[in-house]
Amino acid sequence: MNLNNLKPAWKQFLLFNSMQPLDQNEILSIIEKADRHTKNSTPSLMLNTIMLIVLLSCFQGG
């Protein structure tokens, strides 16, 4: 049996076991931060979409 084939799986196993467990409050705070970031990016997404539509309509060929 070639043990070199098992090296990536062994490294992944070591990585997963070396990670610290997360507390429930830590997980909730991470989700809350992501929600706040998503809510703040909505106006910029709308602006970028409008700018894309304007550029596409101005630079249509033919």
C-alpha positions, 0 to 999 in steps of 0.5 A, a space after each residue: 500500500 502506498 502511504 503517500 496517497 493518505 498524506 492529504 487526508 491525514 493533513 486534513 484530519 490534523 487540521 480539523 482536530 487542531 481547530 478550537 471549538 466555537 461557542 454558540 454565542 461566537 457563531 451567532 455573532 459571526 452570523 449577525 456581522 454577516 447580516 449587517 454587511 449584506 444589508 449595507 451592500 444593497 444600495 451599492 448593488 443597486 447603483 452598480 446594476 443601474 450603471 451597468 444597464 446605462 453602459 450597456 444601453 449606451 455602448 450597444 453596437 450596430 
